Amino acid sequence: MRDFDADLSALRRRLAEADHYLGLDGLRIRLAELEAELGRPDLWDDTEVGQRITREYGQAKTDIDLLDSLQGRISDAETLYQLAVEEGDDSVEAELDAMVALVSAELDALELRSLFTGEHDERDAVCEIHAKDGGTDAQDWAEMMVRMYQRWAERRGFEMEIEEVSAGQEAGILSASFIIRGRYANGLLTSERGMHRLVRISPFDSQARRQTSFASMSVVPFFEDLSGEVDLDEKELRIDTYRSSGAGGQHVNVTDSAVRITHLPTGTVVAVQNERSQHQNKAKAMQILASKLAEQQRQARDAEMSAMAGPQALIGWGAQIRSYVLAPYQQVKDLRTDYETGNVQAVLDGDLDQFMEAYLRWRRAGAGVGAS
């Protein structure tokens, strides 16, 4: 039987690191506090508070259960190996190999969590995609990007709520805004902020020439309640209603239910058309607006985060973060991390995790200081 001492010691070390970066001791304290909160008879008087407490409890318990499970399985492997050595039993070598490989793989996935260093990485994300240079091709590209992130969300078991879509003039879309809900959605999507460039044979060119087009992606953390952080004065808001149209969602109708809110001091605009009523659209738009303004305030407080302002500072040639080439060759390459793949279709179908992880590692290594 081969020597498993080094493997088991490495698993122990990695588990201790996971206990540290997940804050196991603090999690146990917080879980007890949340259990007390869940026992309150008035918890569900405020539905949003009840949902927030329940969600936080579920996340804390999941983390603790996972770490406890890994602890138990490493102990089981250590015990099995010790007995096998004492008895000279080589028959369990394959079983030990499998146990070590499985725990190692779970620690690999868990270690991605150590890359999330932002204050709001764990939150849901508000995203906007805008067609930029490239005319109809850019509008088609913007729609392709919405589909790409929708597929990515589905792969991870996240929810995607499309709040507003502005249809293109001939094809595709001019813009779309959506919320992606899932743990660490915002942290993962930080890698996607900026300009995305597509090179392909244009389906809209009768001479089948190559076309380069651009679409931008902006991401800010979504907050259910920012009443204590952002003061929205209705005198500073222009609220317009209009008829929902396009691919805004299953509840789009022919009434003037869509809402567009403009924050006059900053020029920030939010539009929502996907909810059932004008009242619901306005409430969601106010939440998104507050999230955007909170992000702007954080940027103002911290110059190092100024690049998080979004794609308006990243427009045009030479400023893109990622290049998607369909012709004359097949390649997707991130221009910050140099991570690339030739499987373009898989990326367009939402296979983005390796790009996101490469970005997070690049950022932690210091290459991305000041990056969005």
C-alpha positions in Angstrom: 0.0 0.0 0.0 1.3 3.5 -0.8 1.9 6.1 1.9 -1.2 8.3 2.5 0.3 10.4 5.2 1.1 13.3 3.0 -2.3 13.3 1.4 -4.2 13.2 4.7 -2.0 15.9 6.2 -2.7 18.1 3.2 -6.4 17.6 3.6 -6.2 18.5 7.3 -4.3 21.7 6.4 -6.8 22.7 3.7 -9.7 22.0 6.0 -8.2 24.2 8.7 -7.8 27.0 6.1 -11.4 26.6 5.1 -12.5 26.8 8.8 -10.6 30.1 8.9 -11.8 31.8 5.7 -15.4 30.7 6.3 -15.2 31.8 9.9 -16.4 28.6 11.4 -16.5 29.8 15.0 -18.4 32.9 14.1 -20.8 30.9 11.9 -21.7 28.7 14.9 -22.4 31.8 17.0 -24.4 33.4 14.3 -26.4 30.2 13.7 -27.5 30.2 17.3 -28.6 33.8 17.0 -30.6 33.0 13.8 -32.2 30.0 15.5 -33.5 32.4 18.2 -34.7 34.8 15.5 -36.6 32.0 13.7 -38.4 31.3 17.0 -39.9 34.8 17.2 -43.7 34.7 16.8 -43.7 38.0 14.9 -40.9 37.1 12.5 -43.2 36.9 9.5 -45.0 40.1 10.2 -42.5 41.5 7.8 -42.2 39.1 4.9 -38.9 40.5 3.7 -37.3 40.2 7.1 -38.6 36.6 7.5 -37.1 35.7 4.1 -33.8 37.3 4.9 -33.5 35.5 8.2 -34.5 32.2 6.7 -32.0 32.5 3.9 -29.1 33.5 6.1 -29.9 30.6 8.5 -30.0 28.2 5.6 -26.6 29.4 4.3 -24.9 29.3 7.7 -26.2 25.8 8.4 -25.1 24.6 5.0 -21.6 25.9 5.6 -21.4 24.4 9.0 -22.8 21.0 7.9 -20.3 20.9 5.0 -17.3 21.6 7.2 -18.4 19.1 9.8 -18.9 16.5 7.1 -15.5 17.1 5.7 -14.0 16.8 9.2 -15.8 13.5 9.7 -14.7 12.0 6.3 -11.1 13.0 6.8 -11.2 11.4 10.3 -12.7 8.2 8.7 -10.0 8.1 6.1 -7.3 8.6 8.7 -8.7 5.8 10.9 -9.1 3.4 7.9 -5.5 4.1 6.8 -4.1 3.6 10.4 -5.9 0.2 10.7 -4.8 -0.9 7.3 -1.1 -0.1 8.1 -1.4 -1.9 11.5 -2.9 -5.0 9.9 -0.9 -4.9 6.7 -4.1 -4.8 4.7 -3.6 -3.5 1.1 -7.1 -4.2 0.0 -8.4 -0.8 1.1 -5.9 1.2 -1.0 -8.5 1.9 -3.8 -11.1 2.9 -1.2 -8.6 5.3 0.4 -7.7 6.8 -3.0 -11.4 7.4 -3.7 -12.0 9.0 -0.3 -9.0 11.3 -0.6 -10.0 12.3 -4.2 -13.6 13.1 -3.2 -12.7 15.2 -0.2 -10.0 17.0 -2.2 -12.5 17.8 -5.0 -14.9 19.3 -2.4 -12.2 21.4 -0.9 -11.2 22.6 -4.4 -14.8 23.9 -4.9 -14.8 25.3 -1.4 -11.6 27.2 -1.9 -13.2 29.4 -4.5 -15.0 31.0 -1.6 -11.7 32.3 -0.3 -11.5 34.4 -3.4 -14.5 36.5 -2.6 -13.0 39.5 -0.8 -15.7 42.2 -1.6 -18.0 43.4 1.1 -21.1 42.5 -0.9 -19.9 39.5 -2.9 -22.4 37.2 -1.4 -25.4 39.2 -2.6 -27.7 39.0 -5.6 -26.6 41.1 -8.6 -28.3 43.8 -10.6 -27.0 43.6 -14.2 -27.4 45.8 -17.3 -26.3 45.0 -20.8 -26.2 47.7 -23.5 -25.5 47.4 -27.2 -22.5 49.7 -28.2 -20.5 50.0 -31.4 -21.5 47.8 -34.2 -25.1 48.7 -35.2 -27.5 45.8 -35.7 -24.7 43.3 -35.0 -24.1 44.9 -31.6 -27.8 44.7 -30.8 -27.8 41.1 -31.7 -24.7 40.5 -29.6 -26.4 42.2 -26.6 -29.2 39.7 -26.9 -26.8 36.8 -27.2 -25.1 38.0 -24.0 -28.4 38.1 -22.1 -29.0 34.5 -23.2 -25.4 33.6 -22.1 -25.9 34.8 -18.6 -29.3 33.2 -18.4 -27.8 29.9 -19.3 -25.0 30.5 -16.8 -27.5 31.2 -14.0 -29.4 28.0 -14.9 -26.2 26.0 -14.7 -25.6 27.2 -11.2 -29.1 26.9 -10.0 -29.6 30.7 -9.8 -32.7 32.6 -10.7 -32.7 35.3 -13.3 -35.4 38.0 -13.3 -35.5 40.1 -16.5 -36.8 43.5 -15.4 -36.7 45.5 -18.7 -35.8 45.0 -22.3 -35.5 47.6 -25.0 -35.9 46.0 -28.4 -33.4 46.6 -31.2 -34.3 48.5 -34.3 -33.9 45.6 -36.7 -32.9 42.7 -34.5 -31.6 42.0 -31.0 -31.9 44.5 -28.2 -30.7 47.9 -27.3 -30.5 47.1 -23.6 -31.7 44.8 -20.9 -31.7 44.9 -17.1 -32.0 41.9 -14.9 -31.4 40.5 -11.4 -29.5 37.3 -10.8 -30.4 35.8 -7.5 -28.0 33.3 -5.9 -25.4 33.0 -3.3 -22.2 34.9 -4.4 -23.9 36.0 -7.6 -22.5 39.5 -7.3 -19.0 38.2 -6.4 -18.9 35.9 -9.4 -20.3 38.5 -11.8 -17.7 41.2 -10.9 -15.6 39.4 -13.5 -18.1 40.4 -16.2 -18.1 44.2 -15.7 -16.9 46.0 -18.8 -16.9 45.7 -22.6 -17.3 42.4 -24.4 -16.2 42.3 -28.1 -17.6 39.9 -30.7 -15.9 39.1 -34.0 -17.9 37.1 -36.5 -19.2 36.9 -40.0 -22.2 39.2 -39.8 -25.6 37.5 -40.4 -26.9 40.9 -41.3 -24.3 41.6 -44.1 -25.4 40.5 -47.6 -21.7 40.2 -48.5 -20.9 38.0 -45.5 -18.1 40.2 -44.2 -16.5 40.0 -40.8 -18.0 42.4 -38.2 -16.7 43.6 -34.9 -19.3 44.6 -32.4 -19.4 45.6 -28.7 -21.8 45.3 -25.8 -21.3 46.4 -22.2 -22.1 44.7 -18.9 -22.5 46.5 -15.6 -23.1 44.8 -12.3 -23.9 46.2 -8.8 -25.0 44.3 -5.7 -28.8 44.1 -5.1 -30.2 45.2 -1.8 -33.8 44.3 -0.7 -33.8 47.2 1.7 -31.6 50.3 1.7 -33.8 52.6 3.6 -31.1 53.1 6.3 -28.3 53.8 3.8 -29.9 55.6 0.8 -32.4 58.5 1.2 -34.6 58.7 -1.9 -36.3 62.0 -2.1 -39.3 61.8 -4.5 -38.7 65.5 -5.4 -35.4 64.4 -7.0 -37.1 61.6 -9.0 -38.8 61.8 -12.4 -41.2 58.8 -12.7 -42.6 58.0 -16.1 -45.0 55.2 -17.0 -45.3 53.6 -20.4 -46.6 50.5 -22.1 -44.6 47.4 -21.6 -43.3 45.8 -24.8 -40.8 43.3 -26.1 -39.4 40.4 -24.3 -39.8 41.8 -20.9 -41.3 38.8 -19.3 -44.4 36.7 -18.9 -46.4 39.5 -17.3 -45.8 42.1 -20.0 -49.2 43.5 -21.1 -50.8 46.3 -23.0 -51.4 48.7 -20.1 -49.2 51.5 -19.1 -47.7 49.4 -16.3 -44.0 49.8 -17.0 -42.1 52.3 -14.9 -39.0 54.4 -15.6 -37.4 56.3 -12.8 -34.7 59.0 -13.3 -32.7 60.2 -10.3 -32.2 63.8 -11.4 -29.1 64.7 -9.4 -27.0 61.8 -10.8 -28.8 61.1 -14.1 -29.2 57.4 -13.0 -32.1 55.7 -14.9 -33.9 52.5 -14.0 -36.7 50.9 -15.9 -38.8 47.9 -14.9 -41.6 46.3 -16.9 -41.7 42.7 -15.8 -44.0 42.8 -12.7 -47.8 42.4 -12.7 -48.7 45.9 -11.9 -47.4 49.5 -12.1 -47.1 49.5 -8.3 -44.9 46.4 -8.3 -42.8 47.8 -11.2 -42.3 51.0 -9.3 -41.3 49.2 -6.1 -38.8 47.0 -7.9 -37.4 50.0 -9.8 -36.9 51.9 -6.5 -35.0 48.9 -5.1 -32.7 48.8 -8.1 -32.2 52.5 -8.1 -31.3 52.5 -4.4 -28.8 49.7 -5.1 -27.2 51.7 -7.8 -27.0 54.8 -5.7 -25.6 52.9 -2.8 -22.9 51.6 -5.1 -22.1 55.1 -6.3 -21.8 56.2 -2.7 -19.3 53.4 -1.9 -17.3 54.3 -4.9 -17.1 57.9 -3.8 -16.0 56.8 -0.3 -13.3 54.5 -1.7 -11.2 55.7 -4.7 -9.8 52.2 -5.1 -13.3 51.0 -6.1 -13.9 53.7 -8.7 -13.6 51.3 -11.5 -16.8 49.7 -10.3 -18.7 52.6 -11.8 -19.5 50.4 -14.7 -19.0 50.2 -18.5 -19.4 53.9 -19.3 -15.6 54.2 -18.6 -14.9 51.1 -20.8 -16.3 51.8 -24.2 -14.8 51.1 -27.6 -11.6 49.6 -29.1 -8.8 48.7 -26.8 -11.0 48.8 -23.6 -12.7 45.4 -23.8 -12.3 42.9 -21.1 -13.0 39.8 -23.2 -12.9 38.9 -26.9 -15.2 36.3 -28.5 -14.0 35.3 -31.9 -16.1 33.1 -34.2 -14.3 33.9 -37.4 -11.7 33.4 -38.9 -10.9 31.1 -35.9 -12.7 30.0 -32.7 -11.6 31.5 -29.4 -12.8 33.3 -26.3 -10.0 35.1 -24.4 -10.1 37.2 -21.3 -7.7 40.1 -21.9 -7.0 40.6 -18.2 -6.2 37.1 -17.1 -5.2 35.6 -20.5 -7.5 32.7 -19.8 -8.8 31.4 -23.1 -10.8 28.5 -24.7 -11.5 27.4 -28.2 -15.0 26.1 -27.3 -16.9 29.3 -28.1 -20.3 27.6 -28.2 -19.9 26.3 -24.7 -19.1 29.8 -23.4 -22.1 31.3 -25.3 -24.2 28.5 -23.6 -23.2 29.8 -20.2 -19.9 27.9 -19.5 -18.3 30.9 -17.7 -17.1 29.6 -14.4 -13.5 29.1 -15.5 -13.3 32.7 -16.7 -14.8 33.9 -13.4 -12.5 31.9 -11.3 -9.4 33.0 -13.3 -10.5 36.6 -12.8 -10.9 36.2 -9.0 -7.5 34.5 -8.7 -5.9 37.3 -10.8 -7.6 39.9 -8.6 -6.4 38.3 -5.4 -2.9 38.0 -6.8 -2.8 41.7 -7.1 -2.8 42.0 -10.8 -6.3 43.4 -10.6 -5.7 46.2 -8.1 -8.1 48.9 -9.1 -9.9 46.6 -11.6 -13.6 46.4 -11.8 
